[in-house]
Amino acid sequence: MKKDKIRAFLLALTLVFSMSLFQGCQRPSDKLEKVAIEKKVENEDWEESSDESKDEVEEESDKKEKASDSDKNNEDKDKENKDKEEEDNVKENKEKENKEKQAADKEDNKPSTGSISSNSAYDRAKLEELLKTNVALAKDTEVTIADGISMDELGEMALQVAEKYGFGGYVKNVSYSLNGRKAKIIFNYVDGKEGFLKKYRYVNEKVNSIVATVVKSGMSDYEKELALHDYIVNNTRYDYENYRRNTVPGDSYTAYGLLVNKRAVCSGYAEVMYRLLNKAGIEAHIVTGKANGDNHAWNLVKIGGKYYHLDATFNDPVTADRRDVLSYEYFNVTDKEIARNHSWNKAAYPAATATEANYFNVNKLVAKDYDEFCNIIKKGLVDKKENIMIKTTSYDPKVYTYSAIHNVVMDNKINYVKPEYSYSYDPNTLVFTCEIKYK
C-alpha cells in the first residue's frame, strides 16, 4: 500500500537562516549608489583637463571654488552629461546584477520566492502553485508569511502538495527554517536532487511516449482513459512479493519504478495514471486515503464533465496462481460504490456521483435480474470471452450463481465450452466474474 512519509519539520535558528540566505549578498540600491558617485568624480577630472579656453578655464576655476563649498553647483553645470552617465551606470550595474543572479541560481540553487500574507484561499492557492512548481524543479521555496500561519502548517502543506501532484514517493521529508517572517521550505529527496531530477525526466519522457503510442486520433476521453488503463495493467504487476515481505524498494512507490521495473505498489500506479491522463488532456487527481484498512492511493478522473474514481491497483489483482488479470471493477465508480472498502477526506475532492462512464454501463454488462444475468452470459459464450464480467444491481449470491452458466450452456446447446468453470462474486463491487475454458 501507500508508503508512509517521514514528516520531519526542522526549525532552524534565525541566525543560521540569516547567514545561509544573505551571506555574500549585497543590496542592489547600495551598490548602484556607490558606483554612480565614483563615476561622477572620474568625469569631473576628465572634464577639467579637457577645456582649453581661458575664459572657460577661469569659469571652471570659479566653479571649482564653488564646488568646494557645494557639490550641487557643480552638478547643476554638468547635469545633462551626468544624468546620462548615471543612466549608463545604472544600466551597466543592472546587467551585472542580472548575470550574478543567473550564476547564483545555477550554482547555488537560489530559492524561488513568494508571499502568503493571510489565511485566505487565494494566498494558499498561490503558495500551492509555487510549491508545485518548485518540487518538480528540486528548488527550495522562500515565502513571507503572516503572523497567523504556523511553520508546522506550512510544512504539512508542502507534504500535501508533494502527494497531490505525484511527488510523494520521491520526497523523503520536508524541512524549513524561519527568519522573522521569512520562511524557507526545503524538499528533501530520497535520491537527492540530482537523482530525483534524473528519474523525473525519465518518467516524463516515458509518459510522452506511451500517450503518443496508445492514444489514437479521434478517441473520446473515455476511450483514452480505457486504453491507457489497459496498457498499464497489461504491462505491469503489483509488487506483491516485496509488499508481503515488507521489503518494498523506494522506486516501487513511484511511477519511475512502475515504468522501469514494471513493478510498483499503489502510489506508483496512481502517479502513472495521473501523469498519463493529464498528458492525454484528461483532468485527473491523486486521491490518498485507505482501502481495507491500509494506506492507499488511487485516482479521480473527469470524463464528460463528471468525476469518477479509478483504482488501477485494484484492477490489477494478484491471483492465487500469480496470473495476470485485467479487471474493471474499479473503473469509473461513484463515491458510494468505492466507499464500501475505501475511505478518504471527501471534502478535499470533487464529488463523484455519475454512472454514465462506468465500464459496465458503457458496455451494457449490468444485470438487474436473473434473466439479464443469463443473457449477458450467453453473449459472452457466443463471443468466446474467457472472462465474462457482470455487474449486478444488488448483491444476491442465491440468484447470481455459477449454476447459471451451466443452465445457459444446456438451454442453448453450446457444445464448445469445457465443463470447467471458475467464478468470483465481490460484495463490494457487486461484480460477478466467470472464467471460461473452450474446447
Secondary structure, DSSP 8 states (H G I E B T S, - for coil): ----------EE-HHHHHHHHHTT---HHHHHHHHHHHHHHHHHHHHHHH---HHHHHHHHHHHHHHHH-HHHHHHHTHHHHHHHHHHHHHHHHHHHHHHHHHHHHHH---EEEEE-SS-HHHHHHHHHHHHHHHHHT--EEEEE-TT--HHHHHHHHHHHHHHTT-TTTEEEEEEEEETTEEEEEEEETTHHHHHHHHHHHHHHHHHHHHHHH--TT--HHHHHHHHHHHHHHH-EE-HHHHHHT---GGGGSHHHHHHTSEE-HHHHHHHHHHHHHHTT--EEEEEEEETTEEEEEEEEEETTEEEEE-TTTTS---TT-------TTEEE-HHHHTTTEEE-GGGS------TT-HHHHTT-EESSHHHHHHHHHHHHHTT-SEEEEEESS--TTTS-THHHHHHHHHTT--SEEEEEEEEE-TTT-EEEEEEEE-
